[in-house]
């Protein structure tokens, strides 16, 4: 018996998943060739599961900004933001981000995960209440656990259930903070934001919107779901990440509320970790400029998401109801999902194998995320490989009639 013995069941489960072929949790690419292709075991692989929505990871301007910052200021800060870890690039990025989001203030975290930890654990304190959508990302749940607020889950995308739970809490003291996401990471559906805001107003609550997967994707200017729905003024706090559309790493929290800077002195995931390297701050600043200046990237992303979703649905496969950059293929059970993922990788298409409990209802699925950099030919090739695999495994349903 050792301190690691409690993980024996997890180890056995991982071994069972890996027995069908390659471990889906340990894929190591030999080389990344572009935003859409990589080398794996000497073979060219199509990347259909990277969250690189706008294809900016290899953007020449972003790379040059990162290289220049590294040459001038080194590879890291070796300090937290409240010690020696605030450089001019960090302050400039926060100002640029606030301007882009049309918010008074923004603070930058070293990862998107830490942004959610810092936001939830700090905004809602002892005696307050956090109301989380049941399908919220793990980082939101972890942020809730890190803090002292009472946590209440409401049914996914169900404003009526949220209203009912807020009414049950109406007699209890403390602030109520509602937490939803712009685009949910597993099925690609969006929050019913206007209805959520109506409930928020009725209850006198606050609203935090996680735009991790919708920043750069939704809205005329790429600010996310709140912009797309025309309700930005009703969203009290916006949190997000740089590791999706902006092609790097890091996270942020932004708001219009006075007193925001107090969070810099109270959010532990901000205070007690090293800050982003200057290279990342520089590349993200350049990526924000690309989001603003190149709306054609969002247009290409929308086209690609629709093409993949429509092709799978027409092929008789069970996909999420809402077309978005995230397209998920429902699997009948875990064993079928593992086999399908391995077969598809053998076909030269990399996707994400998503298993419970990380998925809605614990149901297995293959998660795909498209990129603006994908060509129609690449998407059609992936569709052909997916449909061939589904046919070989007996998972094809009745093709949908064309509209």
C-alpha positions in Angstrom: 0.0 0.0 0.0 1.5 3.4 -1.0 0.3 7.0 -1.3 -0.4 6.2 -5.0 -2.5 3.2 -4.4 -5.7 5.2 -4.5 -5.1 5.7 -8.3 -5.0 1.9 -9.0 -8.5 1.9 -10.5 -7.7 4.9 -12.6 -4.5 3.2 -13.9 -6.4 0.1 -14.8 -9.1 2.1 -16.6 -6.4 3.9 -18.6 -4.7 0.6 -19.4 -8.1 -0.7 -20.7 -8.6 2.3 -22.9 -5.0 2.0 -24.3 -5.3 -1.7 -24.9 -7.4 -1.0 -28.1 -4.4 0.7 -29.7 -2.6 4.0 -28.9 -3.2 5.8 -25.7 -5.5 8.8 -26.6 -4.0 10.7 -23.6 -0.4 10.4 -24.7 -0.2 11.3 -28.4 3.1 13.0 -29.1 3.5 14.7 -32.5 6.9 14.4 -34.2 6.5 17.8 -35.8 3.8 20.4 -36.3 3.8 21.3 -40.0 1.0 23.9 -40.0 -2.1 25.0 -38.2 -3.8 22.0 -39.8 -1.3 19.2 -40.1 1.4 17.4 -38.1 3.7 14.4 -38.3 2.9 11.4 -36.1 5.0 8.2 -36.4 6.4 9.4 -39.7 2.9 10.0 -41.2 1.1 13.2 -42.1 -1.9 13.7 -39.8 -4.8 16.1 -40.2 -5.4 18.1 -37.0 -9.1 18.1 -36.3 -9.0 18.7 -32.5 -6.7 21.5 -31.6 -8.9 24.6 -30.6 -6.7 26.6 -33.0 -9.8 28.3 -34.2 -8.3 31.1 -36.2 -5.1 29.3 -37.2 -2.9 31.9 -35.4 -0.4 29.6 -33.7 2.0 29.9 -36.7 1.0 33.4 -37.8 4.2 35.1 -39.0 3.4 38.4 -37.2 2.7 36.7 -33.9 5.9 34.6 -34.2 8.0 37.7 -34.9 6.5 39.6 -32.0 7.3 36.7 -29.7 10.9 36.3 -31.1 11.6 40.0 -30.7 10.3 40.1 -27.1 12.4 37.1 -26.2 15.6 38.6 -27.7 15.0 41.9 -25.9 13.7 40.7 -22.5 14.5 37.0 -22.1 12.6 33.8 -21.8 10.7 34.5 -18.6 10.1 36.9 -15.7 10.9 34.5 -12.8 8.4 36.3 -10.7 4.7 36.9 -10.0 2.8 39.9 -11.1 2.9 41.4 -7.5 6.7 40.9 -7.3 9.1 41.4 -10.2 6.9 39.8 -12.8 5.1 42.9 -14.3 6.8 44.1 -17.5 5.7 46.8 -19.9 4.3 44.0 -22.2 2.0 42.8 -19.4 0.5 46.2 -18.8 0.3 46.9 -22.5 -1.5 43.6 -23.1 -4.0 44.4 -20.3 -4.7 47.8 -21.8 -5.1 46.4 -25.3 -7.3 43.6 -24.1 -9.6 46.0 -22.2 -9.9 48.2 -25.3 -10.7 45.3 -27.5 -13.4 44.0 -25.1 -14.7 47.5 -24.5 -14.2 47.1 -20.8 -12.8 49.5 -18.2 -10.3 47.0 -16.7 -8.6 43.7 -17.5 -6.1 41.5 -15.7 -4.0 38.8 -17.2 -3.3 35.3 -15.7 -0.7 32.8 -16.7 -3.2 30.3 -17.9 -6.9 30.3 -18.7 -7.4 27.7 -15.9 -5.9 30.1 -13.4 -8.2 32.9 -14.6 -11.2 30.8 -13.7 -9.7 29.7 -10.4 -8.9 33.4 -9.6 -12.3 34.7 -10.7 -14.6 32.3 -9.0 -12.6 31.8 -5.8 -12.3 35.6 -5.3 -15.5 37.2 -6.6 -17.7 34.9 -4.5 -16.7 34.7 -0.9 -18.0 33.2 2.4 -21.7 33.7 2.6 -22.1 34.3 -1.1 -23.6 31.9 -3.7 -22.2 30.6 -7.0 -24.8 29.2 -9.5 -23.0 27.1 -12.1 -24.4 25.6 -15.3 -24.2 21.8 -14.9 -22.0 21.5 -18.0 -19.4 24.1 -16.8 -15.8 23.4 -17.5 -13.7 21.7 -14.8 -11.7 24.9 -14.2 -14.9 26.7 -13.2 -15.8 23.9 -10.7 -12.3 23.9 -9.4 -12.5 27.7 -8.9 -15.7 27.2 -7.0 -14.0 24.6 -4.7 -11.1 26.9 -4.1 -13.4 29.6 -2.7 -15.8 29.6 0.2 -19.1 30.3 -1.5 -22.0 27.9 -1.5 -22.2 26.2 -4.9 -25.5 25.5 -6.6 -25.7 23.7 -10.0 -28.6 24.4 -12.4 -29.6 22.3 -15.4 -27.6 23.0 -18.5 -28.9 25.9 -20.6 -32.1 26.0 -18.5 -33.0 29.5 -17.4 -36.2 28.3 -15.7 -34.2 26.0 -13.5 -31.8 28.8 -12.7 -34.8 31.0 -11.8 -36.2 28.4 -9.5 -32.9 27.9 -7.7 -32.4 31.6 -7.3 -35.9 32.0 -5.8 -35.0 29.2 -3.3 -32.0 31.3 -2.3 -33.8 34.6 -2.3 -34.2 34.7 1.5 -30.5 33.9 2.1 -28.0 36.7 2.6 -25.0 37.1 0.3 -24.3 37.9 -3.3 -25.4 35.6 -6.1 -23.0 35.1 -9.0 -24.3 33.2 -12.1 -21.7 31.5 -14.2 -22.3 30.4 -17.9 -20.1 29.8 -20.9 -20.3 31.4 -24.4 -19.6 28.2 -26.2 -19.5 24.9 -24.2 -16.4 22.9 -24.9 -17.8 19.5 -25.4 -20.9 19.9 -27.6 -20.3 23.3 -29.0 -23.7 24.8 -27.9 -24.1 28.3 -26.7 -25.7 29.7 -23.6 -29.2 31.2 -23.9 -27.7 34.5 -22.8 -30.6 36.8 -23.2 -32.8 34.5 -21.0 -30.1 34.1 -18.4 -29.8 37.9 -18.2 -33.5 38.2 -17.7 -33.3 35.8 -14.7 -30.2 37.7 -13.4 -32.2 41.0 -13.4 -35.2 39.5 -11.6 -32.9 38.1 -8.9 -30.6 41.1 -8.6 -27.7 38.7 -9.2 -24.3 39.1 -11.0 -23.2 37.4 -14.1 -19.8 36.0 -15.2 -19.5 34.8 -18.8 -16.6 32.4 -19.8 -15.8 33.3 -23.4 -12.9 30.8 -23.7 -14.3 29.1 -26.8 -16.3 32.1 -28.2 -13.7 34.8 -28.1 -12.5 35.5 -31.6 -15.3 33.2 -32.9 -18.6 35.0 -32.2 -19.7 38.6 -32.6 -19.1 41.1 -35.4 -15.8 42.0 -33.9 -15.0 38.7 -32.3 -15.6 39.7 -28.7 -17.8 36.6 -28.1 -21.3 35.6 -27.4 -22.2 38.7 -25.4 -21.3 40.9 -28.4 -23.2 38.6 -30.8 -26.3 38.8 -28.6 -25.9 42.6 -28.0 -25.9 42.3 -24.2 -22.3 43.2 -23.3 -23.5 45.8 -20.8 -25.4 43.2 -18.9 -22.4 40.9 -18.3 -20.6 41.9 -15.2 -17.4 39.9 -15.6 -15.9 38.3 -18.7 -13.2 35.5 -18.4 -11.4 33.8 -21.1 -8.2 32.3 -22.4 -5.4 33.0 -25.0 -5.0 29.3 -25.8 -7.9 29.0 -28.3 -8.4 31.7 -30.9 -5.4 33.7 -29.9 -3.0 30.8 -30.4 -0.9 31.0 -27.3 -1.4 30.5 -23.5 -2.8 32.6 -20.7 -6.1 33.9 -19.4 -7.9 37.1 -18.5 -10.7 38.6 -16.4 -12.3 41.8 -17.4 -15.0 44.1 -16.1 -16.4 47.6 -16.0 -17.0 47.6 -12.3 -15.1 50.1 -10.1 -12.8 48.6 -7.5 -11.7 45.9 -10.0 -8.0 46.3 -9.1 -8.7 44.9 -5.6 -8.7 41.5 -7.3 -5.0 41.9 -8.0 -4.4 41.9 -4.3 -6.8 39.0 -3.5 -6.8 36.5 -6.3 -4.3 33.9 -5.2 -3.9 32.2 -8.7 -2.8 35.7 -9.9 -0.6 36.6 -6.9 1.3 33.4 -6.3 2.5 32.2 -9.7 5.1 33.4 -12.2 3.7 35.8 -14.9 3.6 35.1 -18.6 6.9 35.3 -20.5 7.2 38.6 -22.4 7.1 36.6 -25.7 3.6 35.4 -24.9 2.3 38.8 -24.0 3.7 40.2 -27.2 2.3 37.4 -29.4 -1.2 37.7 -27.8 -1.2 41.4 -28.3 -0.5 40.8 -32.0 -3.2 38.1 -32.2 -5.8 40.5 -30.8 -4.9 42.9 -33.6 -5.4 40.1 -36.1 -8.9 39.3 -34.6 -9.8 43.0 -35.1 -8.3 43.4 -38.6 -9.1 40.1 -40.2 -12.9 39.3 -40.0 -12.4 36.9 -42.9 -10.9 34.5 -40.4 -14.2 34.3 -38.5 -16.1 33.9 -41.8 -13.8 31.0 -42.8 -14.2 29.4 -39.4 -18.0 29.6 -39.6 -18.0 28.1 -43.1 -15.8 25.3 -42.0 -17.9 24.5 -38.9 -21.0 24.4 -41.0 -19.4 22.2 -43.6 -18.2 19.6 -41.1 -21.4 19.5 -39.1 -23.7 19.3 -42.2 -21.5 16.6 -43.8 -21.7 14.4 -40.7 -25.4 14.9 -40.2 -26.1 14.2 -43.9 -24.0 11.0 -43.5 -26.4 9.8 -40.8 -24.1 10.3 -37.9 -25.3 11.6 -34.5 -23.8 15.1 -33.9 -24.6 18.0 -31.6 -27.6 20.0 -32.5 -25.9 23.3 -33.0 -23.2 23.9 -35.7 -20.2 25.7 -34.3 -16.4 25.4 -34.4 -16.8 22.5 -32.0 -18.5 19.4 -33.6 -18.9 16.3 -31.5 -19.8 12.9 -32.7 -21.9 10.9 -30.2 -20.7 7.4 -29.4 -22.8 4.5 -28.2 -20.4 3.4 -25.4 -16.8 3.8 -24.2 -15.5 0.7 -26.1 -16.9 1.9 -29.4 -15.5 5.4 -28.9 -12.0 4.1 -28.2 -12.1 1.8 -31.3 -13.5 4.6 -33.5 -10.8 7.1 -32.3 -8.0 4.6 -33.1 -9.5 3.7 -36.5 -9.8 7.4 -37.4 -6.2 8.1 -36.3 -5.1 5.2 -38.5 -7.0 7.0 -41.3 -4.9 10.1 -40.7 -7.4 12.2 -38.8 -6.7 13.3 -35.2 -9.6 14.1 -33.0 -10.2 14.3 -29.2 -11.5 11.3 -27.4 -13.8 12.6 -24.7 -14.9 10.3 -21.9 -17.0 10.6 -18.8 -17.1 12.2 -16.3 -15.7 15.2 -18.4 -18.6 14.9 -20.9 -22.3 15.9 -20.5 -24.1 13.0 -18.8 -20.8 11.1 -18.8 -21.5 10.0 -22.4 -18.5 9.3 -24.6 -17.9 11.3 -27.8 -15.4 12.2 -30.4 -14.8 15.9 -30.2 -13.6 17.8 -33.2 -12.7 21.5 -33.4 -12.3 23.2 -36.8 -9.9 25.9 -37.8 -10.2 28.8 -40.2 -7.0 27.4 -41.7 -8.7 24.2 -42.9 -9.4 23.9 -46.6 -12.6 22.5 -48.0 -10.6 19.6 -49.4 -9.2 18.8 -45.9 -12.7 18.9 -44.4 -14.1 16.7 -47.1 -11.3 14.3 -46.7 -12.0 14.1 -43.0 -15.7 13.6 -43.6 -14.9 10.7 -45.9 -12.6 9.1 -43.4 -15.2 9.5 -40.6 -18.0 8.0 -42.6 -15.9 5.1 -43.8 -15.0 4.4 -40.2 -18.6 4.6 -39.0 -19.7 2.3 -41.8 -17.0 -0.2 -41.0 -18.0 -0.2 -37.3 -21.7 -0.4 -38.0 -22.5 3.0 -36.5 -24.2 4.7 -39.5 -27.8 5.8 -39.0 -30.2 7.0 -41.7 -28.7 9.8 -43.7 -30.7 13.1 -43.3 -32.5 14.4 -46.3 -31.0 17.5 -47.9 -32.9 20.7 -47.1 
